[in-house]
Amino acid sequence: MTYRVESRLPYIQPKNMNEEQRRFYDLHLEAMKPMPYVWIDEEGALNGPSNLMIHEPDIGNMVFPLNRAIIAKSIKAVGGAVHEVAILVTVAAANAQYGMYAHTQLARKFGLEEAKITAILAGRPHQDFSPEEMAAYDLATALAKPGPIAGAVYDNCVAVLGQTGVNALTFAIGMFKMIGSILNVYNEPVPEYRR
């Protein structure tokens, strides 16, 4: 069996970018500098969901700043580790390999313990989740299924995370459901398996 290890959508090298792609690229370079995962290849081409966004820069130049704003609001509202619990649940539910790779790195950066990351990626909560982590896990798990979430889940999430926290996480989970779809359509590969 042969495994496909490259994206279905070719990477665009900087020398081949048009003006709108270059505007997206420059914005992206600045915003992504602190990321602890591989988001650019050796020749300077963007990978991950940004590969699609640079192919469609009219959309990318709207989606990427929105993505950054939603993430910032979510982290401010619930903290980085709790935010990453919800995002890991979301990308794992989509089986978006690059998303699981990148957000494992971010979860570690925000101090989420390895055993908790592993449990989330295996599809279960960890026994030592804080109440906030459990609420984020429950919200993301409920939103991974079709239909409205149960009232008890919603009420508990609001009680634990506050309305602002639930609102911010709901935007973040929705954003990463879209990101998971992008990663899966284009079979975006994981650049570093063991990281």
C-alpha positions in Angstrom: 0.0 0.0 0.0 1.3 3.5 -0.9 0.5 6.3 1.5 0.0 9.8 0.3 2.1 12.1 2.4 1.8 15.4 0.6 -1.1 17.8 0.6 -3.6 17.4 -2.3 -3.2 21.2 -2.8 0.3 22.1 -3.9 2.3 24.5 -1.7 3.0 28.0 -3.2 6.5 29.1 -3.0 7.0 32.8 -2.1 8.6 33.6 -5.5 5.4 32.4 -7.2 2.9 34.5 -5.1 0.8 37.2 -6.6 0.3 40.5 -4.7 -2.7 39.4 -2.7 -1.1 36.1 -1.8 2.0 38.0 -0.7 -0.2 40.3 1.6 -1.6 37.2 3.2 1.8 35.6 3.5 3.4 38.6 5.2 0.5 38.9 7.7 0.8 35.2 8.4 4.6 35.3 8.9 4.2 37.9 11.6 1.3 36.2 13.4 2.7 32.7 13.4 6.3 33.4 14.7 5.5 32.2 18.3 3.9 28.9 17.2 5.6 25.8 18.5 4.9 23.7 15.5 5.9 23.5 11.8 3.7 25.9 9.8 6.1 26.7 7.0 8.3 24.4 4.9 12.0 24.7 4.1 11.3 26.7 0.9 9.1 29.2 2.7 5.7 27.8 1.6 2.8 27.7 4.2 1.3 24.4 5.2 -1.7 23.5 7.4 -4.9 25.3 6.8 -3.0 28.4 5.6 -2.1 26.5 2.4 -5.8 26.7 1.3 -6.1 30.3 2.5 -3.1 31.4 0.4 -4.6 29.7 -2.7 -7.8 31.7 -2.0 -6.3 34.9 -0.6 -9.5 36.9 -0.9 -11.0 34.5 1.7 -7.8 33.9 3.5 -7.3 37.6 4.2 -10.6 37.6 6.0 -10.5 34.2 7.7 -7.0 34.4 9.1 -7.5 37.6 11.0 -10.9 36.3 12.3 -9.2 33.1 13.3 -6.5 35.0 15.3 -9.2 37.2 17.0 -11.4 34.2 17.9 -8.4 32.4 19.4 -7.3 35.4 21.4 -10.7 36.0 22.8 -11.1 32.3 23.8 -7.7 32.2 25.5 -8.5 35.4 27.3 -11.9 34.1 28.5 -10.9 30.6 29.6 -7.1 30.4 29.6 -4.8 28.6 27.1 -5.0 25.1 28.5 -8.8 25.1 28.7 -9.1 26.5 25.2 -6.8 23.8 23.9 -8.9 21.1 25.6 -11.8 22.2 23.4 -9.7 22.5 20.3 -8.1 19.1 20.7 -11.5 17.5 21.1 -12.7 19.3 18.0 -9.8 18.4 15.7 -9.7 14.8 17.1 -13.4 14.4 16.4 -12.7 15.5 12.8 -9.7 13.2 12.7 -7.7 16.1 11.3 -4.2 14.9 11.6 -2.4 18.2 11.2 -4.8 19.8 13.7 -4.0 17.2 16.3 -0.3 17.6 15.7 -0.4 21.4 15.9 -2.7 21.6 18.9 -0.8 19.0 20.8 2.2 21.4 20.6 0.0 24.3 21.7 -1.6 22.4 24.6 1.9 21.6 25.8 2.9 25.2 25.5 0.0 26.2 27.7 0.9 23.6 30.3 -1.7 20.9 29.6 -0.4 17.6 31.0 0.7 14.9 28.6 -1.8 12.4 30.1 -4.7 14.8 29.5 -3.6 15.4 25.9 -3.3 11.7 25.2 -6.8 11.0 26.8 -8.4 13.7 24.6 -6.8 12.4 21.4 -8.0 8.9 22.4 -11.5 10.2 22.7 -12.1 10.2 26.4 -11.9 12.7 29.3 -9.0 12.5 31.8 -9.9 11.6 35.4 -7.9 14.6 36.7 -9.5 17.3 34.5 -10.2 20.5 36.4 -13.9 21.6 36.4 -13.0 24.1 33.6 -11.2 21.5 31.5 -14.2 19.1 31.9 -16.6 21.8 30.9 -14.6 22.6 27.8 -14.3 18.9 27.0 -18.1 18.5 27.4 -19.0 21.5 25.3 -16.7 20.5 22.4 -17.8 16.8 22.6 -21.4 17.9 22.5 -20.8 20.2 19.6 -19.1 17.4 17.6 -22.5 15.7 17.4 -25.4 16.8 15.2 -28.2 18.8 16.8 -28.5 21.0 19.8 -26.5 20.3 22.9 -28.3 19.1 26.0 -29.5 21.7 28.4 -27.7 20.2 31.3 -24.4 20.4 29.4 -25.0 24.0 28.4 -26.1 25.0 32.0 -23.0 23.3 33.5 -20.7 25.0 31.0 -22.1 28.4 31.8 -21.9 27.7 35.6 -18.3 26.7 35.3 -16.9 28.9 32.5 -19.3 31.8 32.6 -21.4 33.1 29.7 -18.4 34.9 28.1 -16.3 31.7 28.4 -19.0 29.6 26.7 -19.5 32.2 24.0 -15.8 32.5 23.3 -15.3 28.7 23.2 -18.3 28.2 20.9 -16.8 30.6 18.4 -13.4 28.8 18.7 -15.0 25.3 18.4 -16.9 26.4 15.3 -13.7 27.9 13.8 -11.8 24.7 14.3 -14.6 22.6 12.9 -14.1 24.5 9.7 -10.3 24.2 10.0 -10.7 20.4 10.5 -12.7 20.2 7.3 -10.0 22.2 5.4 -7.3 19.9 6.7 -9.2 16.7 5.8 -10.3 17.8 2.3 -6.7 18.5 1.3 -5.1 15.7 3.3 -2.7 18.1 4.9 0.2 16.0 6.3 1.8 16.0 9.7 5.3 17.5 9.2 6.8 16.0 12.4 5.2 12.8 13.6 6.9 12.6 17.0 6.5 16.2 18.0 
